[in-house]
């Protein structure tokens, strides 16, 4: 279920800043450090965070230092230092630092992969209601680390995360309801959770929900609404959705028949999704001017997509 998610902003503990007075110089330094980070003034952010961490052992500042060392922002990238600062903050109960340590032990950035330590840190953060950590705990109970799955616990933690609005947990929970894994199969419940994840902009959820709407699985059937969700996923770069949009435009299902637009999406999705020979067969049946226009549209879309995602 889970994939690694950069936990930098979580490590900063944003929720801990809101509503707090900054009566001490250490807290003022942390507030200033976060302000500097927000403005991408990383060297200043590092200096101020170090002051706050040293003066009052502020766990938020310690977590910020861990994140800055991990990303090499305002200071040379040093994963050992990052781990030390995250551990210092985590020992004080900082949920974001606990979460980031879990990630470091999952992918080996803490020195070596240690799934037992990763799980313990994720669990500590999950117990503080950090939804991404709860998602990871559910992942472990579902067998991520090779253990025998405990679906009751996996569903329980996934539900906690989903109810806090974490899109990936909502999507995964919907998948369990769709398959009847760990819960009784229920397409209505599946559509509810996958639809919520889609509404939060998760491309794979938009794909899944769009297909469910097209088929009328757990939700009112509508070609037009299904096509809109698939188009959203396709524009976000999901190859399967792109391929399906080619089919919808070819058949005129939920959208007007448009062979050029169908060709565009088939070209974009290749080689994912539908078998390439089928796509070639469709493209070869187009008129020369239609094929040329489809290729132009596909090239333009790909160029725009690549440009938009260069820094991501």
C-alpha positions as CSV (number, residue, x, y, z in Angstrom):
1,X,0.0,0.0,0.0
2,X,2.4,2.6,1.2
3,X,5.2,4.2,-0.8
4,X,7.9,6.4,0.6
5,X,6.7,9.9,1.2
6,X,9.1,12.7,2.1
7,X,8.2,13.7,5.6
8,X,9.9,17.0,5.8
9,X,6.9,19.2,6.6
10,X,5.6,16.6,8.9
11,X,8.9,16.5,10.7
12,X,8.6,20.2,11.4
13,X,5.4,19.6,13.4
14,X,3.3,22.3,11.9
15,X,0.4,21.6,14.1
16,X,2.5,22.3,17.1
17,X,3.2,25.8,15.9
18,X,-0.4,27.0,15.5
19,X,-1.8,28.7,18.5
20,X,1.4,28.7,20.5
21,X,2.8,31.8,22.0
22,X,6.5,32.3,21.5
23,X,7.4,33.6,25.0
24,X,10.9,32.4,25.0
25,X,13.8,33.2,22.8
26,X,14.1,29.6,21.8
27,X,10.6,29.4,20.5
28,X,11.0,32.7,18.8
29,X,14.1,31.2,17.0
30,X,12.1,28.2,15.9
31,X,9.2,30.4,14.5
32,X,11.8,32.5,12.7
33,X,13.5,29.4,11.5
34,X,10.3,28.0,10.0
35,X,9.6,31.4,8.5
36,X,13.0,31.4,6.9
37,X,12.5,27.9,5.6
38,X,9.1,28.8,4.1
39,X,10.9,31.6,2.2
40,X,13.6,29.1,1.0
41,X,16.2,30.9,3.1
42,X,17.7,27.6,4.2
43,X,21.0,28.8,5.6
44,X,19.2,31.2,7.9
45,X,16.7,28.5,8.8
46,X,19.5,26.1,9.7
47,X,21.2,28.7,11.9
48,X,18.0,29.7,13.8
49,X,16.9,26.1,14.2
50,X,20.3,25.2,15.7
51,X,20.0,28.0,18.2
52,X,16.5,26.8,19.2
53,X,17.7,23.2,19.4
54,X,20.7,24.0,21.6
55,X,19.1,26.6,23.8
56,X,15.9,24.9,24.9
57,X,16.1,21.4,23.4
58,X,13.1,22.4,21.2
59,X,12.0,19.1,19.6
60,X,10.5,21.0,16.6
61,X,13.9,22.7,16.0
62,X,15.6,19.3,16.4
63,X,13.3,17.8,13.8
64,X,13.9,20.7,11.5
65,X,17.6,20.2,11.7
66,X,17.2,16.5,10.9
67,X,15.2,17.4,7.8
68,X,17.7,20.1,6.7
69,X,20.6,17.6,7.0
70,X,18.6,14.9,5.2
71,X,17.8,17.2,2.3
72,X,21.0,19.1,2.2
73,X,19.3,22.4,2.6
74,X,21.3,25.2,4.2
75,X,24.0,22.7,5.2
76,X,25.8,19.8,3.5
77,X,23.7,16.7,3.2
78,X,24.6,14.4,6.0
79,X,22.3,11.4,6.7
80,X,24.1,10.5,9.9
81,X,23.5,13.9,11.4
82,X,20.0,13.8,10.1
83,X,19.4,10.5,11.9
84,X,20.9,11.9,15.1
85,X,18.7,14.9,15.2
86,X,15.6,13.0,14.3
87,X,16.4,10.5,17.1
88,X,16.9,13.4,19.5
89,X,13.5,14.9,18.6
90,X,11.8,11.4,18.5
91,X,13.0,10.6,22.0
92,X,11.1,13.7,23.1
93,X,8.0,12.3,21.5
94,X,8.0,14.4,18.3
95,X,5.7,12.4,15.9
96,X,7.1,13.9,12.7
97,X,10.6,12.9,13.6
98,X,9.4,9.4,14.6
99,X,7.8,9.2,11.2
100,X,10.9,10.3,9.3
101,X,13.1,7.9,11.2
102,X,10.7,5.1,10.1
103,X,11.2,6.2,6.5
104,X,15.0,6.2,7.0
105,X,15.0,2.7,8.4
106,X,12.7,1.5,5.6
107,X,14.9,2.7,2.7
108,X,18.3,2.3,4.4
109,X,19.1,6.0,4.8
110,X,19.7,5.4,8.5
111,X,22.7,3.3,7.7
112,X,21.0,0.0,7.1
113,X,17.4,-1.2,6.4
114,X,15.8,-2.2,9.7
115,X,12.1,-2.9,9.4
116,X,11.7,-3.7,13.1
117,X,13.0,-0.2,14.0
118,X,11.0,1.3,11.2
119,X,7.8,-0.3,12.5
120,X,8.4,0.8,16.1
121,X,8.9,4.4,15.0
122,X,5.9,4.4,12.7
123,X,3.8,2.9,15.5
124,X,4.9,5.6,18.0
125,X,3.9,8.3,15.5
126,X,0.7,6.5,14.6
127,X,-0.3,6.5,18.3
128,X,-0.1,10.2,18.2
129,X,-2.6,10.2,15.3
130,X,-0.2,11.0,12.5
131,X,-2.2,9.7,9.5
132,X,0.8,8.9,7.2
133,X,2.3,6.9,10.0
134,X,-1.0,5.1,10.6
135,X,-1.0,4.2,6.9
136,X,2.5,2.7,7.3
137,X,1.5,0.7,10.4
138,X,-1.5,-0.7,8.4
139,X,1.0,-1.6,5.6
140,X,3.2,-3.6,8.0
141,X,0.2,-5.4,9.5
142,X,-0.8,-6.2,5.9
143,X,2.5,-8.1,5.5
144,X,4.9,-5.4,4.2
145,X,7.8,-6.8,6.2
146,X,7.1,-10.4,5.4
147,X,5.1,-11.1,8.5
148,X,1.8,-13.1,8.5
149,X,-0.9,-10.5,7.7
150,X,-3.2,-9.4,10.5
151,X,-6.0,-8.0,8.5
152,X,-8.1,-6.9,11.5
153,X,-5.2,-4.6,12.7
154,X,-4.4,-3.5,9.2
155,X,-8.0,-2.4,8.6
156,X,-8.2,-0.7,12.0
157,X,-5.1,1.4,11.4
158,X,-6.1,2.1,7.8
159,X,-9.5,3.3,8.9
160,X,-7.9,5.6,11.5
161,X,-5.8,7.2,8.7
162,X,-8.6,7.3,6.2
163,X,-10.9,9.0,8.6
164,X,-8.4,11.8,9.1
165,X,-8.5,12.5,5.3
166,X,-5.3,10.8,4.2
167,X,-6.0,10.0,0.5
168,X,-3.7,7.0,0.1
169,X,-5.3,5.3,3.1
170,X,-8.8,6.1,1.8
171,X,-7.8,4.5,-1.6
172,X,-6.3,1.4,0.0
173,X,-9.2,1.0,2.4
174,X,-11.6,1.2,-0.6
175,X,-9.5,-1.4,-2.3
176,X,-9.9,-3.8,0.7
177,X,-13.7,-3.3,0.6
178,X,-13.7,-3.9,-3.1
179,X,-11.8,-7.1,-2.8
180,X,-13.3,-8.2,0.5
181,X,-9.9,-8.6,2.1
182,X,-10.0,-8.1,5.9
183,X,-13.6,-6.9,5.6
184,X,-16.8,-8.1,4.1
185,X,-16.9,-7.2,0.4
186,X,-18.9,-4.0,-0.1
187,X,-18.7,-2.1,-3.3
188,X,-20.7,0.8,-1.9
189,X,-18.2,1.3,0.9
190,X,-15.4,0.8,-1.6
191,X,-16.8,3.5,-3.8
192,X,-17.2,5.9,-0.9
193,X,-13.6,5.7,0.2
194,X,-12.1,5.6,-3.3
195,X,-14.3,8.5,-4.3
196,X,-13.1,10.5,-1.3
197,X,-9.5,9.8,-2.3
198,X,-10.2,10.8,-5.9
199,X,-11.8,14.1,-4.6
200,X,-8.5,14.8,-2.9
201,X,-6.6,14.5,-6.2
202,X,-5.1,11.0,-6.0
203,X,-4.7,9.9,-9.6
204,X,-4.9,6.2,-9.0
205,X,-8.1,6.8,-7.0
206,X,-9.6,8.9,-9.8
207,X,-8.8,6.0,-12.2
208,X,-10.4,3.5,-9.9
209,X,-13.5,5.6,-9.1
210,X,-13.9,6.5,-12.8
211,X,-14.0,2.8,-13.7
212,X,-16.5,2.1,-10.9
213,X,-18.7,4.9,-12.1
214,X,-18.6,3.6,-15.7
215,X,-19.5,0.1,-14.5
216,X,-22.0,1.3,-11.8
217,X,-20.2,-0.6,-9.1
218,X,-21.3,0.7,-5.7
219,X,-22.2,4.0,-7.2
220,X,-24.7,5.4,-9.8
221,X,-23.6,4.5,-13.3
222,X,-22.7,7.4,-15.5
223,X,-20.6,7.4,-18.6
224,X,-20.1,11.2,-18.5
225,X,-19.1,11.3,-14.8
226,X,-16.8,8.3,-15.2
227,X,-15.1,9.8,-18.2
228,X,-14.5,13.0,-16.2
229,X,-12.7,11.1,-13.5
230,X,-10.6,9.1,-16.0
231,X,-9.7,12.3,-17.8
232,X,-8.5,13.8,-14.5
233,X,-6.3,10.8,-13.9
234,X,-5.0,10.8,-17.5
235,X,-4.1,14.5,-17.2
236,X,-2.2,13.6,-14.0
237,X,-0.1,11.2,-16.0
238,X,-1.7,7.8,-15.1
239,X,-1.0,5.5,-18.1
240,X,-4.0,3.2,-17.6
241,X,-6.3,6.2,-17.5
242,X,-4.7,7.6,-20.6
243,X,-5.3,4.3,-22.4
244,X,-8.9,4.2,-21.3
245,X,-9.5,7.8,-22.5
246,X,-8.3,6.6,-25.9
247,X,-11.0,3.9,-25.8
248,X,-13.7,6.3,-24.6
249,X,-12.9,8.8,-27.4
250,X,-12.8,5.9,-29.9
251,X,-16.2,4.6,-28.9
252,X,-17.8,7.9,-27.9
253,X,-18.6,6.7,-24.4
254,X,-19.1,9.6,-22.0
255,X,-17.4,11.9,-24.5
256,X,-18.0,12.7,-28.2
257,X,-16.4,10.4,-30.8
258,X,-13.1,11.9,-31.6
259,X,-10.6,9.7,-33.4
260,X,-7.8,12.2,-33.3
261,X,-8.2,12.7,-29.5
262,X,-8.4,8.9,-29.1
263,X,-5.1,8.6,-31.1
264,X,-3.5,11.3,-28.9
265,X,-4.3,9.4,-25.7
266,X,-3.2,6.0,-27.2
267,X,0.1,7.5,-28.2
268,X,0.6,9.1,-24.8
269,X,-0.2,5.8,-23.0
270,X,2.0,3.6,-25.1
271,X,3.5,1.1,-24.2
272,X,1.4,0.9,-21.0
273,X,-2.2,-0.3,-20.9
274,X,-3.7,-1.7,-24.0
275,X,-1.5,-4.0,-26.2
276,X,0.7,-2.0,-28.5
277,X,-0.3,-4.0,-31.6
278,X,-3.9,-2.9,-31.0
279,X,-2.9,0.7,-30.7
280,X,-0.9,0.4,-34.0
281,X,-3.9,-1.1,-35.7
282,X,-6.1,1.8,-34.6
283,X,-3.5,4.4,-35.6
284,X,-2.9,2.8,-39.0
285,X,-6.6,3.0,-39.7
286,X,-6.6,6.8,-39.2
287,X,-6.4,9.1,-42.2
288,X,-2.9,10.6,-42.7
289,X,-4.0,14.0,-41.6
290,X,-5.7,12.6,-38.5
291,X,-2.6,10.6,-37.5
292,X,-0.4,13.7,-38.0
293,X,-2.7,15.8,-35.8
294,X,-2.9,13.0,-33.1
295,X,0.9,12.9,-33.0
296,X,1.1,16.7,-32.7
297,X,-1.3,16.7,-29.8
298,X,0.5,13.9,-28.0
299,X,3.9,15.6,-28.4
300,X,2.5,18.9,-27.1
301,X,0.9,17.2,-24.1
302,X,4.0,15.2,-23.3
303,X,6.2,18.4,-23.6
304,X,3.9,20.3,-21.3
305,X,3.7,17.5,-18.8
306,X,7.5,17.1,-18.6
307,X,8.0,20.8,-18.2
308,X,5.5,21.0,-15.4
309,X,7.1,18.1,-13.5
310,X,10.8,19.0,-14.0
311,X,11.2,20.2,-10.4
312,X,9.0,17.6,-8.7
